[in-house]
């Protein structure tokens, strides 16, 4: 809330996870402020006033930092899609490394955690192969404002791949009632694009596709193919992955390839190796490990991802798949994997899934995370279960945003 128009002059001291910086109010409470830099003198007003903390909005940068740069996008500061465009890219990498270390220290309770330098994205701009838009009341495409459900209409965006930026500005969705979200995903060699219309309306949306792209409607009544196919083919290191409209896949292919290279550097693989791939999705990691190990076991619960995994890994005879939630299946597996890899959603490992991993006693455990807070929480439990954190490497899967992808290696003590 706004505290009656009262303003404060504050100087932020550090970045925090979530796209904000931390400062102190005169009464000693911390205040979190987006779009400003440590060391800047800022005039703010409070947008949220709690007993123990507050959130503020910068009204004026009184003394800007010498590190501040001009954002590329005119929507920066209103649209909530980006958080770091005012920071030089090399400094963004350092900020993410520092935040990951801070999460390991505060939440993971580690002293001097082995956090490595952030691996940069080969393409800091136009790197996203998947983008999701919300709609204003008038039907304009946009993104939600920072910490708000207000949709900010946009005229340009510098994160999607160039082929997507050719499509979304000319989509005519203004006349479609009940449409909630519009998603676009580019495919192999950026030659095909999948359009997904998501609605809470029970009746399928009627939509005329005027472009050479595939289109799918997804609503309470199920999925309806409006044009073309209900999937795209995404090329990673020469492997063509089929990715359906409802399946998750990494948004930055160049960084996904760097993660794969990193895993091969970390792990020693033989024809006797047993690899358990938890939250395996469409099979990104399994596809590259299968030719190098004796046995691959995938665990996935999302139906569309299960179908994609079965298609993508159909050429390997040493691959098995359990269609179930990780927390339901891990404790029942009768095997001793040499290493386990888990790539859970942002919420992290379900407690029962983590217990199941510990029960299987792998020599090595690889945690691919997109949220350093839940990673550090789960890492603390892994350490209590007898595992040591060997290294934690951030990868800049999402340049100009606060999101941090990381790969952490644990070894049984």
C-alpha positions in Angstrom: 0.0 0.0 0.0 1.0 3.6 -0.4 1.7 5.2 3.1 -0.2 8.4 2.4 2.3 9.8 0.0 5.2 9.9 2.4 8.6 9.4 0.7 12.0 8.3 1.9 15.6 8.8 0.8 17.4 5.5 1.0 20.6 3.9 -0.3 20.3 0.3 -1.3 23.2 -1.9 -0.2 22.8 -5.3 -2.0 20.9 -7.3 -4.6 18.4 -9.8 -3.3 16.8 -12.8 -5.1 13.6 -11.7 -6.8 14.8 -8.7 -8.8 15.1 -6.2 -6.0 17.7 -4.4 -3.9 17.7 -4.1 -0.2 17.8 -0.8 1.8 17.0 0.3 5.3 14.2 2.7 6.4 14.8 5.2 9.2 13.0 2.8 11.6 15.5 0.0 10.8 13.1 -2.1 8.7 14.4 -3.5 5.4 12.8 -2.2 2.2 13.0 -4.0 -1.1 13.1 -1.8 -4.3 13.2 -3.0 -7.9 15.1 -1.4 -10.8 17.7 0.4 -8.7 21.4 -0.4 -8.0 23.4 -0.7 -4.7 25.0 2.6 -3.8 22.5 4.8 -5.5 20.6 7.4 -3.5 16.9 7.0 -4.3 13.7 8.7 -3.3 11.0 6.1 -2.9 7.5 5.7 -1.7 6.2 2.5 -0.1 4.0 0.2 -2.1 3.8 -2.4 0.7 4.1 -1.6 4.4 4.5 -4.5 6.8 5.4 -4.7 10.4 8.8 -6.3 9.7 9.6 -5.1 6.2 8.4 -2.9 3.3 8.5 -2.7 -0.4 9.1 0.5 -2.3 9.0 2.1 -5.7 11.7 4.5 -6.9 10.3 7.9 -7.7 13.7 9.5 -8.5 17.3 8.4 -8.7 19.0 11.2 -6.9 22.5 9.9 -7.3 22.8 7.2 -9.9 25.5 4.6 -9.8 28.3 4.8 -12.4 27.4 1.2 -13.3 23.9 2.2 -14.5 23.3 1.9 -18.2 20.4 2.8 -20.5 17.9 -0.1 -20.9 17.4 -1.3 -24.4 13.6 -1.7 -24.1 11.3 1.3 -23.6 9.0 -0.9 -21.5 11.7 -1.6 -18.9 10.6 -0.5 -15.4 6.9 -1.0 -16.2 6.8 -4.4 -17.7 7.8 -7.1 -15.3 9.5 -9.4 -17.8 13.0 -8.0 -17.3 14.7 -6.8 -14.1 18.4 -6.2 -15.0 18.5 -4.3 -18.3 19.9 -1.3 -16.4 23.0 -3.4 -15.4 25.9 -4.2 -17.8 25.8 -7.9 -18.8 29.1 -8.9 -17.2 27.8 -7.4 -13.9 24.5 -9.3 -14.2 26.6 -12.6 -14.2 28.4 -11.5 -11.0 25.1 -10.5 -9.4 23.6 -14.0 -10.0 26.7 -15.7 -8.7 26.5 -13.6 -5.5 22.8 -14.3 -5.0 23.3 -18.0 -5.5 26.1 -17.9 -2.9 23.9 -15.9 -0.5 21.1 -18.5 -0.8 23.5 -21.3 0.0 24.8 -19.4 3.0 21.5 -18.2 4.5 19.1 -21.0 3.6 21.5 -23.8 3.0 23.5 -22.9 6.1 26.8 -23.5 4.3 30.0 -21.6 5.1 32.0 -20.6 2.0 29.9 -22.6 -0.5 31.7 -23.9 -3.6 29.9 -21.6 -6.1 31.6 -21.1 -9.4 31.4 -18.2 -11.9 28.2 -17.8 -13.9 28.3 -19.3 -17.3 27.1 -16.6 -19.7 24.5 -17.0 -22.4 26.1 -16.9 -25.9 23.1 -14.7 -26.9 22.1 -12.2 -24.2 19.3 -10.9 -26.4 16.7 -12.8 -28.6 17.5 -16.1 -26.9 14.0 -17.3 -25.9 12.4 -20.0 -28.1 9.3 -19.9 -26.0 7.3 -16.8 -24.9 4.0 -16.4 -23.0 1.8 -13.3 -23.3 -1.1 -12.2 -21.1 -3.9 -10.0 -22.5 -5.2 -6.7 -21.5 -9.0 -6.1 -21.2 -8.9 -4.7 -24.7 -7.1 -7.8 -26.1 -3.6 -6.4 -26.4 -0.6 -8.7 -25.8 1.6 -7.8 -22.9 3.4 -9.0 -19.7 2.4 -8.6 -16.1 3.9 -5.7 -14.2 6.4 -6.5 -11.5 4.7 -8.2 -8.5 1.3 -7.4 -10.0 -1.5 -8.9 -12.1 -1.8 -5.7 -14.1 -1.0 -6.5 -17.8 1.3 -4.0 -19.5 0.7 -3.9 -23.3 4.0 -3.9 -25.2 5.1 -2.9 -28.7 8.5 -4.6 -28.6 10.5 -7.2 -26.7 14.1 -8.1 -27.0 14.1 -11.6 -25.4 12.2 -13.8 -27.9 14.1 -15.3 -30.9 13.8 -13.2 -34.0 11.3 -15.4 -35.7 8.9 -15.1 -32.7 9.3 -11.3 -32.9 8.0 -11.5 -36.5 4.9 -13.3 -35.5 3.5 -11.9 -32.2 3.2 -8.3 -33.3 0.9 -9.2 -36.1 -1.4 -11.6 -34.2 -5.0 -10.3 -34.3 -6.6 -11.6 -31.1 -8.6 -8.6 -30.1 -11.9 -10.1 -31.1 -11.5 -13.4 -29.3 -13.6 -13.5 -26.1 -12.3 -15.6 -23.1 -8.7 -15.8 -24.3 -6.4 -15.8 -21.3 -2.9 -16.4 -22.6 -1.0 -16.6 -25.9 2.1 -18.8 -26.1 4.6 -19.1 -29.0 7.4 -21.6 -29.4 9.9 -21.7 -32.2 11.1 -25.0 -33.6 14.0 -26.6 -35.6 16.2 -24.0 -37.2 13.6 -21.4 -36.4 11.6 -22.6 -39.4 8.4 -23.5 -37.6 6.4 -21.8 -34.9 3.7 -23.3 -32.6 0.9 -20.9 -31.4 -1.0 -22.0 -28.3 -4.1 -20.2 -27.2 -5.1 -20.8 -23.6 -8.6 -20.1 -22.3 -10.7 -20.7 -19.3 -13.8 -20.9 -21.5 -15.3 -24.3 -21.9 -16.0 -23.9 -25.6 -13.1 -24.0 -28.1 -12.0 -20.7 -29.4 -12.5 -20.1 -33.1 -9.3 -18.6 -34.5 -8.3 -18.0 -38.1 -4.6 -18.8 -38.6 -3.2 -16.5 -41.3 0.4 -17.5 -41.0 2.4 -20.6 -41.9 2.4 -21.8 -38.3 0.7 -24.5 -36.3 -2.0 -23.5 -33.8 -3.5 -25.2 -30.8 -6.4 -24.3 -28.5 -6.0 -25.5 -24.9 -8.9 -25.1 -22.5 -11.0 -26.9 -19.9 -12.5 -29.0 -22.6 -9.2 -30.3 -23.7 -6.8 -29.6 -26.6 -7.9 -28.8 -30.1 -5.5 -28.6 -33.1 -6.6 -25.5 -35.1 -3.9 -25.7 -37.7 -0.9 -27.9 -38.5 0.7 -30.0 -35.7 0.4 -29.9 -31.9 4.2 -29.9 -31.4 7.5 -28.4 -32.6 10.8 -30.0 -33.2 13.7 -28.4 -31.3 17.2 -29.1 -32.3 19.8 -29.5 -29.5 23.3 -30.6 -30.5 21.9 -32.2 -33.6 19.2 -34.2 -31.7 15.7 -33.4 -32.9 13.4 -33.3 -29.8 9.7 -33.4 -30.3 8.1 -31.0 -27.9 4.3 -30.9 -27.6 2.2 -27.9 -26.8 1.8 -28.9 -23.2 5.4 -30.0 -22.5 8.2 -28.1 -20.8 11.5 -27.5 -22.5 14.4 -25.2 -21.9 13.9 -21.8 -23.3 17.5 -21.0 -24.1 19.0 -23.8 -26.3 22.5 -22.4 -26.4 22.7 -22.5 -22.6 21.0 -25.9 -22.4 23.9 -27.2 -24.6 26.4 -25.7 -22.2 24.7 -27.5 -19.3 25.0 -30.8 -21.2 28.7 -30.2 -21.9 29.2 -29.3 -18.2 27.5 -32.6 -17.2 29.8 -34.6 -19.4 32.8 -32.8 -17.8 31.5 -33.6 -14.3 30.6 -37.3 -14.7 32.5 -40.4 -15.6 30.3 -42.7 -17.7 30.8 -46.3 -18.7 28.7 -49.0 -20.3 28.0 -50.2 -16.7 26.6 -46.9 -15.5 23.0 -46.8 -14.2 21.5 -43.3 -14.6 18.2 -42.3 -13.0 16.6 -39.1 -14.6 14.0 -37.7 -12.3 11.6 -35.1 -13.6 13.0 -36.2 -17.0 10.5 -34.2 -19.1 10.8 -34.9 -22.9 14.2 -36.5 -22.4 16.7 -33.7 -22.8 19.3 -35.3 -20.5 18.4 -38.9 -21.1 18.9 -38.6 -24.9 22.5 -37.5 -24.5 23.4 -40.0 -21.7 21.7 -43.0 -23.2 24.5 -43.7 -25.8 27.1 -43.5 -23.1 25.7 -45.6 -20.2 24.4 -49.0 -19.6 20.9 -48.2 -18.4 18.7 -45.1 -18.2 15.5 -44.9 -16.1 13.3 -41.8 -16.5 10.6 -40.6 -14.1 7.9 -38.2 -15.3 4.3 -37.5 -14.5 3.1 -34.9 -17.1 1.2 -36.9 -19.8 2.4 -34.8 -22.8 6.0 -35.0 -21.6 5.7 -38.7 -21.2 4.5 -39.1 -24.8 7.3 -36.9 -26.0 9.9 -38.8 -24.0 8.8 -42.1 -25.4 9.0 -40.8 -29.0 12.4 -39.0 -28.5 14.0 -42.0 -26.8 12.4 -44.7 -28.9 15.7 -45.4 -30.7 17.5 -46.6 -27.5 17.0 -50.1 -26.1 18.6 -49.3 -22.7 15.9 -46.7 -21.7 13.0 -47.3 -19.3 10.3 -44.8 -18.2 8.0 -44.6 -15.1 4.9 -42.5 -15.7 4.4 -41.3 -12.2 5.1 -38.6 -9.7 8.7 -38.7 -8.4 7.4 -38.9 -4.8 5.2 -41.9 -5.6 7.8 -44.0 -7.4 11.3 -43.4 -6.1 10.8 -45.2 -2.8 9.6 -48.3 -4.7 12.5 -48.7 -7.1 14.6 -51.8 -6.7 17.9 -50.5 -8.1 21.1 -48.8 -7.1 21.9 -46.0 -9.6 25.4 -44.7 -10.0 24.1 -41.2 -10.3 20.7 -39.5 -10.2 19.9 -36.2 -12.0 16.8 -34.2 -10.9 15.5 -31.2 -12.8 12.4 -30.3 -10.7 10.0 -27.3 -11.2 10.6 -24.1 -9.3 9.0 -25.5 -6.2 12.0 -27.9 -5.9 12.0 -31.5 -4.8 8.9 -32.8 -3.0 9.9 -34.0 0.5 9.0 -37.6 -0.3 11.0 -37.4 -3.6 14.0 -36.2 -1.7 13.6 -39.1 0.8 13.4 -41.5 -2.1 16.6 -40.2 -3.6 18.4 -40.6 -0.3 17.1 -44.1 0.1 18.6 -45.1 -3.3 22.0 -43.9 -2.1 23.6 -42.9 -5.4 27.3 -42.1 -5.4 26.6 -38.8 -7.1 23.5 -36.6 -7.3 23.1 -33.8 -9.8 20.5 -31.1 -9.0 19.5 -28.9 -12.0 17.6 -26.0 -10.4 15.8 -22.8 -11.6 15.3 -21.4 -8.1 18.2 -20.9 -5.8 16.0 -20.7 -2.7 14.4 -24.1 -3.1 17.8 -25.5 -4.2 19.4 -24.3 -1.0 16.5 -25.7 1.1 16.8 -29.1 -0.5 20.6 -29.0 -0.4 20.4 -28.6 3.4 18.4 -31.8 3.6 20.7 -33.6 1.3 23.7 -32.6 3.5 21.9 -33.9 6.5 21.3 -37.1 4.6 25.1 -37.6 4.1 25.8 -35.8 0.9 28.5 -33.1 0.4 28.1 -30.2 -2.1 31.1 -30.5 -4.4 30.2 -27.5 -6.6 27.3 -25.3 -7.7 27.5 -23.6 -11.0 25.1 -20.9 -12.2 24.1 -20.7 -15.9 22.5 -17.6 -17.3 19.5 -19.3 -18.9 17.5 -16.0 -18.5 19.6 -12.9 -19.2 18.2 -9.6 -18.0 15.9 -11.3 -15.5 16.5 -12.3 -11.9 16.0 -16.0 -12.7 19.0 -18.3 -12.0 19.5 -21.7 -13.5 22.2 -23.8 -11.8 23.8 -27.2 -11.7 24.9 -28.5 -8.3 26.9 -31.7 -7.8 26.5 -33.7 -4.5 28.7 -36.7 -3.5 27.9 -39.3 -0.9 30.1 -38.7 2.1 
